[in-house]
Amino acid sequence: MRMLIRAEGIKLQWSVITVLIVLDTLINSAMGAMQLESLKDFFPPNWLTLYIHSVNLHSMFFYPLYSAIVASLLCLYEHRDGGWKIAMSMPVSRYRVFYAKYMMLIGILGLVQVVFLLGYVATGYLVEAPGEIPWETLLYSIIGGWIGVLPLAALQLIVSIRVRNFGASLAMSLGYVVPNIVLTGFHSVIGAWLPFTIPYYVMMPQEAIYAPRVEPYSLWSIVLLTGILYLLMGQRFVEKRDWL
């Protein structure tokens, strides 16, 4: 498995990944800083408010979209010149190829969260945000957001494997993410069944006045159930499909 994961890392376009991660951090950190100042008459300026402003677009749009983009990039090489035939004819179980790509995908999504957190903290010190850093809220949001995106990552990896065209795969993912503006307004018992909404439900602090209603027990039950379901679907798909 280590060799397969290493091979995925070699094939991946790291320059594109780096640009995406930096853009996500810069855009959301800048928005957080600007809104902290412009909305100070409505929201008390402090570290928590800065985080609410910064994480809003990140969790609703950028993070789910990046999951789709990275999944598509992980399959880009195999979609060229019969790459899937070569990959699936290797002397390893086919499901290992799927899980190697999945491990690389969730590893990069974890990196996105770490860089986003570092960007938020740096921005807070730069604008001299009042109060103390809400570390408990941050850790739950960052780690929970990463865990919450795991079902979506599995589903988008299946889509990226099935859809040969990178543009078509990305367009489908955009079609899923854009409605988040409306869908994340539902109670989590309803909205969390749509995997692209889960990062927002988990990462948006409940202290925010526009945060959706979240029932933690049902939310994490849905994450566990859908995560296992999509992984099994992906494993079965790569094992049963005729790649030759």
C-alpha positions as CSV (number, residue, x, y, z in Angstrom):
1,M,0.0,0.0,0.0
2,R,2.9,2.4,0.8
3,M,4.3,1.9,-2.7
4,L,0.9,2.7,-4.3
5,I,0.4,5.8,-2.2
6,R,3.9,6.9,-3.1
7,A,3.2,6.4,-6.7
8,E,0.1,8.5,-6.4
9,G,2.1,11.3,-4.9
10,I,4.6,11.1,-7.8
11,K,1.9,11.4,-10.4
12,L,0.0,14.2,-8.7
13,Q,0.5,17.8,-10.0
14,W,1.7,19.4,-6.7
15,S,2.1,22.8,-8.2
16,V,-1.6,23.0,-8.9
17,I,-2.4,21.6,-5.4
18,T,-0.1,24.2,-3.8
19,V,-1.7,27.1,-5.7
20,L,-5.2,25.9,-4.6
21,I,-4.3,25.6,-1.0
22,V,-2.6,29.1,-0.9
23,L,-5.5,30.7,-2.7
24,D,-8.0,29.2,-0.3
25,T,-6.1,30.4,2.7
26,L,-5.4,33.9,1.4
27,I,-8.9,34.6,0.1
28,N,-10.7,33.4,3.3
29,S,-8.2,35.0,5.6
30,A,-8.5,38.3,3.8
31,M,-12.3,38.1,3.8
32,G,-12.2,37.4,7.5
33,A,-10.0,40.4,8.2
34,M,-12.1,42.8,6.1
35,Q,-15.4,41.6,7.6
36,L,-14.0,41.9,11.1
37,E,-13.5,45.6,10.4
38,S,-16.5,46.4,8.2
39,L,-19.0,44.5,10.4
40,K,-17.7,45.5,13.8
41,D,-20.9,47.5,14.5
42,F,-22.9,44.3,14.2
43,F,-20.5,41.6,15.4
44,P,-18.1,42.1,18.3
45,P,-14.5,42.0,16.9
46,N,-12.6,39.1,18.5
47,W,-10.9,35.9,17.5
48,L,-14.1,33.9,17.3
49,T,-15.8,36.4,15.1
50,L,-12.7,36.4,12.8
51,Y,-13.0,32.7,12.6
52,I,-16.7,32.7,11.8
53,H,-16.1,35.2,8.9
54,S,-13.1,33.2,7.6
55,V,-14.6,29.7,7.8
56,N,-17.9,30.6,6.2
57,L,-16.9,30.4,2.5
58,H,-14.1,27.9,3.2
59,S,-16.4,25.3,4.6
60,M,-19.4,26.0,2.3
61,F,-17.6,26.3,-1.0
62,F,-13.8,26.0,-1.2
63,Y,-13.3,22.8,0.9
64,P,-16.0,20.7,-0.8
65,L,-14.8,22.0,-4.2
66,Y,-11.2,21.2,-3.5
67,S,-12.2,17.6,-2.6
68,A,-13.6,17.3,-6.2
69,I,-10.6,19.0,-7.9
70,V,-8.0,16.8,-6.1
71,A,-10.0,13.7,-6.7
72,S,-10.1,14.5,-10.4
73,L,-6.4,15.2,-10.5
74,L,-5.7,11.9,-8.9
75,C,-7.4,10.1,-11.7
76,L,-6.1,12.4,-14.5
77,Y,-3.1,10.2,-15.3
78,E,-5.1,7.0,-15.5
79,H,-7.6,8.5,-17.9
80,R,-4.9,9.0,-20.5
81,D,-3.6,6.4,-22.9
82,G,-5.2,3.4,-21.2
83,G,-3.8,4.2,-17.8
84,W,-6.6,2.3,-16.0
85,K,-5.7,-0.9,-17.8
86,I,-2.2,-0.6,-16.6
87,A,-3.2,0.2,-13.1
88,M,-5.7,-2.6,-12.8
89,S,-3.4,-5.2,-14.3
90,M,-0.7,-4.7,-11.6
91,P,-0.1,-7.7,-9.3
92,V,-2.1,-6.1,-6.4
93,S,-5.7,-6.2,-5.5
94,R,-7.8,-3.7,-7.5
95,Y,-9.4,-2.2,-4.3
96,R,-5.9,-1.3,-3.1
97,V,-5.6,1.1,-6.1
98,F,-8.8,2.8,-5.0
99,Y,-7.8,3.0,-1.4
100,A,-4.4,4.4,-2.3
101,K,-6.0,7.2,-4.1
102,Y,-8.4,7.7,-1.3
103,M,-5.6,7.9,1.3
104,M,-3.8,10.5,-0.8
105,L,-7.0,12.5,-1.3
106,I,-7.8,12.7,2.4
107,G,-4.2,13.4,3.3
108,I,-4.3,16.5,1.0
109,L,-7.6,17.5,2.5
110,G,-6.1,17.3,5.9
111,L,-3.2,19.6,4.7
112,V,-5.8,22.1,3.4
113,Q,-7.2,22.3,6.9
114,V,-3.9,22.8,8.6
115,V,-2.8,25.6,6.2
116,F,-6.2,27.2,6.6
117,L,-5.8,27.2,10.4
118,L,-2.3,28.6,10.2
119,G,-3.6,31.4,7.9
120,Y,-6.4,32.2,10.3
121,V,-4.0,32.4,13.3
122,A,-1.5,34.6,11.3
123,T,-4.3,36.9,10.2
124,G,-5.6,37.2,13.8
125,Y,-2.2,38.4,15.0
126,L,-1.8,40.7,12.0
127,V,-5.1,42.5,12.7
128,E,-4.6,42.3,16.4
129,A,-7.9,40.5,17.1
130,P,-9.1,41.2,20.7
131,G,-9.6,38.4,23.2
132,E,-8.2,34.9,23.3
133,I,-7.9,32.3,20.6
134,P,-10.8,29.8,21.0
135,W,-8.7,26.7,20.6
136,E,-11.4,24.2,21.6
137,T,-13.7,25.5,19.0
138,L,-10.9,25.6,16.4
139,L,-9.7,22.1,17.0
140,Y,-13.3,20.7,16.8
141,S,-14.0,22.6,13.7
142,I,-10.7,21.8,11.8
143,I,-10.5,18.1,12.8
144,G,-14.2,17.6,12.6
145,G,-14.4,19.3,9.2
146,W,-11.7,16.9,7.9
147,I,-13.6,13.9,9.3
148,G,-16.8,15.3,7.9
149,V,-15.5,15.6,4.4
150,L,-14.4,11.9,4.2
151,P,-17.7,10.6,2.8
152,L,-17.7,13.3,0.2
153,A,-14.1,12.5,-0.7
154,A,-15.1,8.8,-1.3
155,L,-18.1,9.8,-3.4
156,Q,-16.1,12.3,-5.5
157,L,-13.4,9.8,-6.1
158,I,-15.9,7.3,-7.5
159,V,-17.2,10.1,-9.8
160,S,-13.7,11.0,-10.9
161,I,-12.9,7.4,-11.7
162,R,-16.2,6.9,-13.7
163,V,-16.0,10.2,-15.6
164,R,-13.1,10.3,-18.0
165,N,-13.3,14.0,-18.8
166,F,-11.7,16.3,-16.2
167,G,-13.9,19.3,-17.1
168,A,-17.1,17.2,-16.9
169,S,-16.1,15.9,-13.6
170,L,-15.3,19.3,-12.2
171,A,-18.6,20.8,-13.7
172,M,-20.6,18.0,-11.9
173,S,-18.9,18.9,-8.6
174,L,-19.6,22.6,-9.1
175,G,-23.2,21.6,-9.6
176,Y,-23.2,19.9,-6.2
177,V,-21.4,22.6,-4.3
178,V,-23.2,25.8,-5.5
179,P,-26.6,24.8,-4.0
180,N,-24.8,24.7,-0.6
181,I,-25.9,28.3,-0.1
182,V,-29.5,27.1,0.2
183,L,-29.1,23.5,1.4
184,T,-26.9,24.4,4.4
185,G,-29.8,26.4,5.8
186,F,-31.7,23.1,6.6
187,H,-31.5,21.3,9.9
188,S,-28.5,18.9,9.8
189,V,-30.9,15.9,10.2
190,I,-32.0,16.7,6.7
191,G,-29.1,18.4,5.0
192,A,-26.3,16.2,6.2
193,W,-27.5,13.4,3.9
194,L,-26.1,15.5,1.1
195,P,-22.3,14.9,1.8
196,F,-21.2,18.2,0.3
197,T,-23.0,20.1,3.1
198,I,-21.3,18.3,6.0
199,P,-18.1,20.4,6.2
200,Y,-20.2,23.5,6.8
201,Y,-22.4,21.8,9.4
202,V,-19.3,20.8,11.4
203,M,-17.1,23.8,10.9
204,M,-19.4,26.7,11.4
205,P,-19.5,27.4,15.1
206,Q,-22.9,27.3,16.7
207,E,-22.2,30.7,18.2
208,A,-22.7,32.3,14.8
209,I,-26.2,33.8,14.5
210,Y,-26.6,32.4,11.0
211,A,-25.3,28.9,11.9
212,P,-27.6,26.1,10.9
213,R,-29.2,23.9,13.5
214,V,-27.0,20.9,14.2
215,E,-27.8,17.7,16.1
216,P,-24.3,16.2,16.8
217,Y,-25.5,12.7,17.4
218,S,-27.4,12.4,14.2
219,L,-24.8,14.3,12.2
220,W,-21.9,12.0,13.1
221,S,-24.1,8.9,12.7
222,I,-24.8,10.1,9.1
223,V,-21.1,10.7,8.5
224,L,-20.2,7.2,9.7
225,L,-23.0,5.5,7.7
226,T,-22.5,7.4,4.4
227,G,-18.7,7.2,4.8
228,I,-18.7,3.4,5.0
229,L,-21.4,3.1,2.3
230,Y,-19.4,5.2,-0.3
231,L,-16.2,3.4,0.4
232,L,-17.8,0.0,-0.1
233,M,-19.4,1.3,-3.3
234,G,-16.0,2.5,-4.6
235,Q,-14.4,-0.8,-3.7
236,R,-17.1,-2.8,-5.4
237,F,-17.0,-0.6,-8.5
238,V,-13.2,-1.0,-9.1
239,E,-13.4,-4.7,-8.4
240,K,-16.3,-5.5,-10.7
241,R,-15.7,-3.2,-13.6
242,D,-14.2,-4.6,-16.8
243,W,-11.1,-2.4,-17.2
244,L,-9.7,-4.4,-20.1
